[in-house]
Amino acid sequence: MTDPIADMLTRIRNAARAGHPRVDVPYSGMKLGIAGILKTEGYVRGVATVAQGKFRVIRIALRYDDDGECLISGLVMVSRPGRRIYAGHKKIPEVMGGVGLSIMSTPRGLLSAREARKAGVGGEILCNVW
């Protein structure tokens, strides 16, 4: 696997399309931070670290509306290993006209685009969620 973050996003996207209640992702600190932001912003119901044998996984409980539709309708990787995308705090783009969410890696850690603008820091745009 060349890009573990892209793998995580693909697992979440596939589980949401299949209607699964949860998805397990191999553990890393960056993935746990991304999952935490998704929980804080209300896109997922819960995030937990679970031991499976001698490895740890991140268990993400997906969130659905009353009609059974997942709240994550789109999840796109922006910055890739071959092409990194950076934005200063004044030029952070909005996702879906402000309805969506960008997750950024900044000098202050992983932040949503809204938090990065408020803190006045830019960084690498990892992914967009809507």
N, CA, C and O atoms as a DFTB+ gen file, in Angstrom:
520 C
 N C O
     1  1       0.855      -1.166       0.000
     2  2       0.000       0.000       0.000
     3  2       0.908       1.237       0.000
     4  3       1.783       1.369       0.856
     5  1       0.697       2.136      -0.957
     6  2       1.558       3.297      -1.058
     7  2       1.016       4.506      -0.310
     8  3       1.796       5.357       0.119
     9  1      -0.288       4.604      -0.144
    10  2      -0.870       5.762       0.536
    11  2      -1.907       5.299       1.557
    12  3      -3.058       5.051       1.196
    13  1      -1.516       5.178       2.828
    14  2      -2.440       4.671       3.839
    15  2      -3.650       5.566       4.077
    16  3      -4.722       5.064       4.415
    17  1      -3.507       6.881       3.910
    18  2      -4.641       7.780       4.130
    19  2      -5.686       7.586       3.025
    20  3      -6.886       7.575       3.299
    21  1      -5.230       7.435       1.785
    22  2      -6.157       7.175       0.682
    23  2      -6.870       5.845       0.907
    24  3      -8.054       5.718       0.596
    25  1      -6.159       4.852       1.444
    26  2      -6.775       3.564       1.750
    27  2      -7.864       3.731       2.808
    28  3      -8.937       3.140       2.691
    29  1      -7.596       4.528       3.834
    30  2      -8.589       4.771       4.877
    31  2      -9.839       5.426       4.298
    32  3     -10.956       5.003       4.595
    33  1      -9.654       6.452       3.476
    34  2     -10.792       7.156       2.890
    35  2     -11.597       6.231       1.980
    36  3     -12.826       6.306       1.949
    37  1     -10.913       5.362       1.244
    38  2     -11.604       4.414       0.376
    39  2     -12.411       3.420       1.199
    40  3     -13.534       3.081       0.824
    41  1     -11.862       2.948       2.309
    42  2     -12.600       2.027       3.177
    43  2     -13.862       2.689       3.728
    44  3     -14.923       2.067       3.773
    45  1     -13.747       3.946       4.144
    46  2     -14.912       4.665       4.673
    47  2     -15.942       4.862       3.571
    48  3     -17.132       4.632       3.786
    49  1     -15.499       5.281       2.404
    50  2     -16.402       5.518       1.269
    51  2     -17.134       4.225       0.881
    52  3     -18.345       4.243       0.658
    53  1     -16.406       3.106       0.801
    54  2     -17.020       1.830       0.435
    55  2     -18.013       1.352       1.491
    56  3     -19.085       0.851       1.151
    57  1     -17.664       1.502       2.768
    58  2     -18.573       1.086       3.836
    59  2     -19.836       1.936       3.834
    60  3     -20.927       1.423       4.080
    61  1     -19.701       3.226       3.558
    62  2     -20.867       4.113       3.514
    63  2     -21.791       3.732       2.360
    64  3     -23.012       3.711       2.519
    65  1     -21.214       3.435       1.209
    66  2     -22.032       3.048       0.052
    67  2     -22.720       1.706       0.260
    68  3     -23.825       1.484      -0.233
    69  1     -22.055       0.802       1.001
    70  2     -22.626      -0.524       1.251
    71  2     -23.603      -0.521       2.422
    72  3     -24.302      -1.511       2.640
    73  1     -23.663       0.567       3.175
    74  2     -24.592       0.672       4.295
    75  2     -24.119      -0.022       5.559
    76  3     -24.941      -0.369       6.406
    77  1     -22.818      -0.233       5.711
    78  2     -22.287      -0.883       6.906
    79  2     -22.370       0.065       8.100
    80  3     -22.225       1.276       7.932
    81  1     -22.598      -0.458       9.291
    82  2     -22.686       0.404      10.471
    83  2     -21.328       0.916      10.942
    84  3     -21.247       1.961      11.586
    85  1     -20.254       0.178      10.620
    86  2     -18.916       0.596      11.059
    87  2     -17.872       0.086      10.091
    88  3     -18.143      -0.769       9.248
    89  1     -16.669       0.628      10.227
    90  2     -15.547       0.206       9.394
    91  2     -14.292       0.201      10.259
    92  3     -14.112       1.068      11.114
    93  1     -13.428      -0.783      10.031
    94  2     -12.153      -0.874      10.748
    95  2     -11.025      -0.477       9.811
    96  3     -10.985      -0.891       8.653
    97  1     -10.102       0.339      10.335
    98  2      -8.976       0.854       9.560
    99  2      -7.703       0.583      10.359
   100  3      -7.708       0.777      11.574
   101  1      -6.607       0.141       9.723
   102  2      -5.354      -0.046      10.467
   103  2      -4.941       1.250      11.177
   104  3      -5.115       2.346      10.644
   105  1      -4.397       1.104      12.374
   106  2      -4.089       2.254      13.230
   107  2      -2.875       3.045      12.751
   108  3      -1.862       2.475      12.345
   109  1      -2.998       4.362      12.805
   110  2      -1.876       5.296      12.772
   111  2      -2.363       6.590      13.420
   112  3      -3.565       6.849      13.478
   113  1      -1.438       7.386      13.897
   114  2      -1.811       8.637      14.551
   115  2      -2.510       9.604      13.611
   116  3      -3.461      10.278      14.006
   117  1      -2.041       9.678      12.361
   118  2      -2.652      10.569      11.377
   119  2      -4.091      10.142      11.077
   120  3      -4.986      10.984      11.003
   121  1      -4.310       8.844      10.907
   122  2      -5.662       8.346      10.625
   123  2      -6.588       8.584      11.809
   124  3      -7.757       8.926      11.629
   125  1      -6.063       8.401      13.027
   126  2      -6.866       8.657      14.220
   127  2      -7.256      10.130      14.301
   128  3      -8.375      10.456      14.697
   129  1      -6.334      11.023      13.925
   130  2      -6.642      12.455      13.901
   131  2      -7.709      12.803      12.879
   132  3      -8.601      13.602      13.164
   133  1      -7.632      12.214      11.693
   134  2      -8.639      12.453      10.652
   135  2      -9.997      11.953      11.122
   136  3     -11.004      12.644      10.965
   137  1     -10.028      10.753      11.698
   138  2     -11.281      10.195      12.201
   139  2     -11.851      11.063      13.332
   140  3     -13.065      11.236      13.434
   141  1     -10.980      11.598      14.167
   142  2     -11.431      12.480      15.243
   143  2     -12.074      13.752      14.721
   144  3     -13.066      14.224      15.276
   145  1     -11.513      14.310      13.655
   146  2     -12.109      15.506      13.050
   147  2     -13.467      15.165      12.442
   148  3     -14.410      15.946      12.563
   149  1     -13.575      14.006      11.789
   150  2     -14.868      13.586      11.231
   151  2     -15.913      13.441      12.336
   152  3     -17.081      13.771      12.133
   153  1     -15.500      12.953      13.493
   154  2     -16.430      12.832      14.622
   155  2     -16.803      14.203      15.171
   156  3     -17.974      14.468      15.445
   157  1     -15.815      15.068      15.330
   158  2     -16.076      16.411      15.856
   159  2     -17.037      17.181      14.961
   160  3     -17.902      17.907      15.450
   161  1     -16.885      17.022      13.648
   162  2     -17.741      17.741      12.700
   163  2     -19.088      17.061      12.475
   164  3     -19.936      17.601      11.765
   165  1     -19.299      15.878      13.071
   166  2     -20.602      15.225      13.012
   167  2     -20.818      14.291      11.833
   168  3     -21.953      13.890      11.574
   169  1     -19.773      13.934      11.119
   170  2     -19.926      13.035       9.977
   171  2     -19.960      11.570      10.390
   172  3     -20.543      10.751       9.680
   173  1     -19.346      11.217      11.524
   174  2     -19.380       9.848      12.024
   175  2     -19.887       9.856      13.462
   176  3     -19.796      10.866      14.160
   177  1     -20.425       8.709      13.895
   178  2     -21.015       8.598      15.220
   179  2     -19.979       8.409      16.311
   180  3     -20.100       8.984      17.392
   181  1     -18.957       7.603      16.032
   182  2     -17.963       7.334      17.060
   183  2     -16.657       6.838      16.476
   184  3     -16.609       6.321      15.360
   185  1     -15.591       7.007      17.258
   186  2     -14.254       6.563      16.872
   187  2     -13.633       5.899      18.091
   188  3     -13.640       6.461      19.186
   189  1     -13.092       4.694      17.893
   190  2     -12.461       3.973      19.006
   191  2     -11.240       3.228      18.487
   192  3     -11.185       2.837      17.321
   193  1     -10.272       3.040      19.361
   194  2      -9.099       2.225      19.050
   195  2      -9.307       0.852      19.673
   196  3      -9.577       0.740      20.869
   197  1      -9.179      -0.198      18.851
   198  2      -9.459      -1.559      19.290
   199  2      -8.252      -2.437      18.978
   200  3      -7.652      -2.309      17.910
   201  1      -7.894      -3.322      19.895
   202  2      -6.804      -4.267      19.660
   203  2      -7.357      -5.507      18.973
   204  3      -8.332      -6.103      19.432
   205  1      -6.725      -5.887      17.872
   206  2      -7.073      -7.132      17.179
   207  2      -5.805      -7.964      17.076
   208  3      -4.964      -7.740      16.206
   209  1      -5.687      -8.915      17.968
   210  2      -4.454      -9.687      18.026
   211  2      -3.336      -8.793      18.529
   212  3      -3.468      -8.142      19.565
   213  1      -2.238      -8.764      17.793
   214  2      -1.128      -7.904      18.210
   215  2      -1.144      -6.546      17.499
   216  3      -0.232      -5.739      17.681
   217  1      -2.169      -6.295      16.696
   218  2      -2.297      -5.022      15.990
   219  2      -3.455      -4.217      16.546
   220  3      -4.371      -4.767      17.158
   221  1      -3.409      -2.911      16.329
   222  2      -4.512      -2.034      16.705
   223  2      -5.225      -1.565      15.451
   224  3      -4.607      -1.400      14.399
   225  1      -6.525      -1.350      15.567
   226  2      -7.304      -0.790      14.471
   227  2      -8.139       0.358      15.005
   228  3      -8.422       0.441      16.200
   229  1      -8.524       1.232      14.106
   230  2      -9.432       2.325      14.439
   231  2     -10.811       1.892      13.970
   232  3     -11.007       1.626      12.784
   233  1     -11.760       1.821      14.879
   234  2     -13.127       1.437      14.542
   235  2     -13.954       2.718      14.432
   236  3     -14.103       3.468      15.397
   237  1     -14.486       2.948      13.235
   238  2     -15.261       4.151      12.957
   239  2     -16.716       3.751      12.774
   240  3     -17.037       2.966      11.882
   241  1     -17.597       4.284      13.612
   242  2     -19.039       4.026      13.507
   243  2     -19.640       5.098      12.613
   244  3     -19.615       6.284      12.942
   245  1     -20.181       4.668      11.482
   246  2     -20.738       5.618      10.521
   247  2     -22.084       6.134      11.000
   248  3     -22.776       5.476      11.777
   249  1     -22.443       7.306      10.532
   250  2     -23.676       7.956      10.956
   251  2     -24.630       8.040       9.770
   252  3     -24.237       8.433       8.672
   253  1     -25.887       7.669      10.001
   254  2     -26.906       7.673       8.955
   255  2     -28.068       8.556       9.372
   256  3     -28.314       8.750      10.563
   257  1     -28.791       9.098       8.376
   258  2     -29.966       9.908       8.681
   259  2     -31.192       8.999       8.820
   260  3     -31.057       7.776       8.783
   261  1     -32.365       9.573       8.978
   262  2     -33.587       8.800       9.186
   263  2     -33.975       7.955       7.971
   264  3     -34.662       6.942       8.110
   265  1     -33.536       8.371       6.782
   266  2     -33.847       7.626       5.558
   267  2     -32.833       6.528       5.262
   268  3     -32.968       5.822       4.264
   269  1     -31.835       6.375       6.099
   270  2     -30.825       5.348       5.902
   271  2     -29.672       5.776       5.018
   272  3     -28.862       4.938       4.623
   273  1     -29.575       7.064       4.695
   274  2     -28.475       7.581       3.879
   275  2     -27.327       8.000       4.790
   276  3     -27.537       8.651       5.813
   277  1     -26.119       7.620       4.405
   278  2     -24.940       7.995       5.184
   279  2     -24.712       9.504       5.090
   280  3     -24.927      10.098       4.033
   281  1     -24.284      10.118       6.175
   282  2     -24.027      11.554       6.161
   283  2     -22.809      11.906       5.322
   284  3     -22.660      13.053       4.899
   285  1     -21.929      10.929       5.074
   286  2     -20.789      11.159       4.182
   287  2     -21.226      10.769       2.782
   288  3     -21.276       9.585       2.446
   289  1     -21.541      11.767       1.967
   290  2     -21.954      11.466       0.591
   291  2     -20.774      11.565      -0.372
   292  3     -20.826      11.004      -1.467
   293  1     -19.724      12.262       0.014
   294  2     -18.531      12.361      -0.806
   295  2     -17.297      12.482       0.055
   296  3     -17.300      13.159       1.083
   297  1     -16.233      11.813      -0.378
   298  2     -14.975      11.804       0.367
   299  2     -13.865      11.704      -0.669
   300  3     -13.702      10.667      -1.313
   301  1     -13.095      12.788      -0.830
   302  2     -12.111      12.859      -1.904
   303  2     -10.748      13.215      -1.341
   304  3     -10.619      14.131      -0.528
   305  1      -9.737      12.487      -1.776
   306  2      -8.350      12.785      -1.424
   307  2      -7.893      13.968      -2.275
   308  3      -8.071      13.945      -3.493
   309  1      -7.317      14.985      -1.672
   310  2      -6.846      16.160      -2.420
   311  2      -5.347      16.067      -2.640
   312  3      -4.886      16.060      -3.781
   313  1      -4.591      15.998      -1.570
   314  2      -3.141      15.924      -1.648
   315  2      -2.740      14.463      -1.768
   316  3      -3.184      13.626      -0.981
   317  1      -1.917      14.158      -2.735
   318  2      -1.491      12.782      -2.982
   319  2       0.026      12.696      -2.828
   320  3       0.698      13.727      -2.798
   321  1       0.571      11.494      -2.730
   322  2       2.034      11.388      -2.594
   323  2       2.792      11.998      -3.775
   324  3       3.897      12.510      -3.595
   325  1       2.224      11.951      -4.962
   326  2       2.899      12.509      -6.136
   327  2       2.635      13.977      -6.355
   328  3       3.342      14.624      -7.127
   329  1       1.625      14.520      -5.687
   330  2       1.280      15.932      -5.863
   331  2       0.671      16.473      -4.580
   332  3      -0.505      16.249      -4.294
   333  1       1.462      17.168      -3.830
   334  2       1.005      17.761      -2.574
   335  2       0.344      19.098      -2.864
   336  3       0.834      19.874      -3.685
   337  1      -0.769      19.366      -2.192
   338  2      -1.523      20.606      -2.375
   339  2      -1.479      21.377      -1.054
   340  3      -1.909      20.878      -0.014
   341  1      -0.952      22.597      -1.114
   342  2      -0.833      23.447       0.058
   343  2      -1.660      24.713      -0.150
   344  3      -1.884      25.140      -1.283
   345  1      -2.108      25.307       0.952
   346  2      -2.846      26.560       0.884
   347  2      -2.505      27.401       2.105
   348  3      -2.421      26.893       3.223
   349  1      -2.310      28.692       1.875
   350  2      -2.136      29.627       2.978
   351  2      -3.478      29.871       3.648
   352  3      -4.520      29.545       3.079
   353  1      -3.468      30.439       4.842
   354  2      -4.720      30.599       5.582
   355  2      -5.716      31.517       4.888
   356  3      -6.917      31.413       5.137
   357  1      -5.251      32.410       4.026
   358  2      -6.162      33.308       3.309
   359  2      -6.722      32.674       2.036
   360  3      -7.692      33.179       1.471
   361  1      -6.123      31.575       1.583
   362  2      -6.537      30.958       0.321
   363  2      -7.046      29.535       0.493
   364  3      -7.001      28.750      -0.454
   365  1      -7.523      29.189       1.663
   366  2      -8.083      27.854       1.885
   367  2      -9.435      27.792       1.170
   368  3     -10.330      28.575       1.490
   369  1      -9.599      26.883       0.215
   370  2     -10.860      26.836      -0.540
   371  2     -11.997      26.245       0.296
   372  3     -11.774      25.435       1.195
   373  1     -13.218      26.671      -0.024
   374  2     -14.405      26.109       0.614
   375  2     -14.839      24.876      -0.161
   376  3     -14.630      24.794      -1.372
   377  1     -15.433      23.932       0.524
   378  2     -15.919      22.705      -0.093
   379  2     -17.429      22.798      -0.233
   380  3     -18.132      23.054       0.745
   381  1     -17.924      22.594      -1.434
   382  2     -19.360      22.620      -1.725
   383  2     -20.010      23.920      -1.219
   384  3     -21.093      23.887      -0.635
   385  1     -19.360      25.032      -1.441
   386  2     -19.905      26.326      -1.046
   387  2     -20.004      26.506       0.457
   388  3     -20.862      27.250       0.932
   389  1     -19.152      25.845       1.208
   390  2     -19.158      25.983       2.659
   391  2     -19.918      24.881       3.374
   392  3     -19.898      24.821       4.604
   393  1     -20.590      24.006       2.632
   394  2     -21.343      22.921       3.254
   395  2     -20.418      21.784       3.674
   396  3     -20.654      21.137       4.694
   397  1     -19.369      21.538       2.894
   398  2     -18.451      20.440       3.170
   399  2     -17.338      20.825       4.120
   400  3     -17.372      21.874       4.763
   401  1     -16.356      19.954       4.191
   402  2     -15.270      20.081       5.148
   403  2     -13.957      19.719       4.476
   404  3     -13.887      18.737       3.738
   405  1     -12.913      20.508       4.728
   406  2     -11.556      20.144       4.328
   407  2     -10.782      19.812       5.586
   408  3     -10.927      20.479       6.610
   409  1      -9.954      18.774       5.507
   410  2      -9.081      18.425       6.614
   411  2      -7.662      18.764       6.194
   412  3      -7.213      18.360       5.121
   413  1      -6.949      19.509       7.044
   414  2      -5.619      20.013       6.713
   415  2      -4.596      19.568       7.743
   416  3      -4.898      19.416       8.926
   417  1      -3.381      19.365       7.263
   418  2      -2.248      19.124       8.137
   419  2      -1.501      20.443       8.262
   420  3      -0.951      20.935       7.277
   421  1      -1.474      21.019       9.451
   422  2      -0.900      22.337       9.680
   423  2       0.230      22.226      10.703
   424  3       0.416      21.165      11.300
   425  1       0.977      23.295      10.912
   426  2       1.985      23.280      11.974
   427  2       1.389      23.071      13.371
   428  3       2.104      22.692      14.298
   429  1       0.096      23.314      13.523
   430  2      -0.581      23.105      14.805
   431  2      -1.267      21.741      14.868
   432  3      -2.059      21.497      15.778
   433  1      -0.982      20.860      13.930
   434  2      -1.589      19.532      13.900
   435  2      -2.699      19.464      12.864
   436  3      -2.845      20.367      12.040
   437  1      -3.472      18.402      12.908
   438  2      -4.586      18.253      11.979
   439  2      -5.728      19.160      12.405
   440  3      -6.141      19.151      13.565
   441  1      -6.234      19.940      11.462
   442  2      -7.334      20.863      11.726
   443  2      -8.315      20.819      10.575
   444  3      -7.946      20.487       9.448
   445  1      -9.571      21.156      10.855
   446  2     -10.517      21.382       9.766
   447  2     -10.176      22.741       9.148
   448  3      -9.509      23.561       9.778
   449  1     -10.626      22.972       7.937
   450  2     -10.318      24.230       7.253
   451  2     -10.853      25.426       8.042
   452  3     -10.212      26.475       8.095
   453  1     -12.017      25.267       8.647
   454  2     -12.609      26.354       9.433
   455  2     -11.724      26.697      10.626
   456  3     -11.512      27.873      10.923
   457  1     -11.203      25.672      11.316
   458  2     -10.311      25.904      12.463
   459  2      -8.988      26.519      12.015
   460  3      -8.429      27.369      12.708
   461  1      -8.485      26.084      10.846
   462  2      -7.224      26.624      10.333
   463  2      -7.371      28.106       9.987
   464  3      -6.484      28.908      10.277
   465  1      -8.500      28.464       9.364
   466  2      -8.743      29.885       9.056
   467  2      -8.805      30.701      10.339
   468  3      -8.225      31.783      10.424
   469  1      -9.514      30.176      11.340
   470  2      -9.658      30.883      12.606
   471  2      -8.309      31.040      13.311
   472  3      -8.044      32.075      13.924
   473  1      -7.455      30.010      13.223
   474  2      -6.144      30.052      13.870
   475  2      -5.124      30.835      13.049
   476  3      -4.051      31.170      13.552
   477  1      -5.449      31.128      11.790
   478  2      -4.532      31.883      10.939
   479  2      -3.347      31.074      10.456
   480  3      -2.254      31.614      10.287
   481  1      -3.552      29.767      10.229
   482  2      -2.473      28.914       9.729
   483  2      -2.910      28.208       8.451
   484  3      -4.084      27.880       8.272
   485  1      -1.960      27.985       7.585
   486  2      -2.202      27.227       6.369
   487  2      -1.546      25.872       6.493
   488  3      -1.027      25.510       7.548
   489  1      -1.576      25.125       5.398
   490  2      -0.937      23.820       5.434
   491  2      -1.334      22.978       4.248
   492  3      -1.811      23.492       3.236
   493  1      -1.136      21.691       4.378
   494  2      -1.437      20.748       3.312
   495  2      -2.899      20.315       3.417
   496  3      -3.350      19.893       4.482
   497  1      -3.633      20.418       2.314
   498  2      -5.031      19.992       2.284
   499  2      -5.044      18.491       2.014
   500  3      -4.674      18.053       0.924
   501  1      -5.464      17.711       2.989
   502  2      -5.447      16.254       2.867
   503  2      -6.660      15.732       2.105
   504  3      -6.510      14.979       1.143
   505  1      -7.865      16.127       2.530
   506  2      -9.065      15.584       1.881
   507  2     -10.249      16.532       2.065
   508  3     -10.242      17.429       2.909
   509  1     -11.260      16.292       1.241
   510  2     -12.518      17.028       1.324
   511  2     -13.640      16.049       1.610
   512  3     -13.658      14.941       1.074
   513  1     -14.575      16.456       2.453
   514  2     -15.716      15.618       2.842
   515  2     -16.981      16.454       2.671
   516  3     -17.014      17.639       3.001
   517  1     -18.018      15.806       2.150
   518  2     -19.320      16.481       2.085
   519  2     -20.427      15.459       2.195
   520  3     -21.604      15.817       2.163
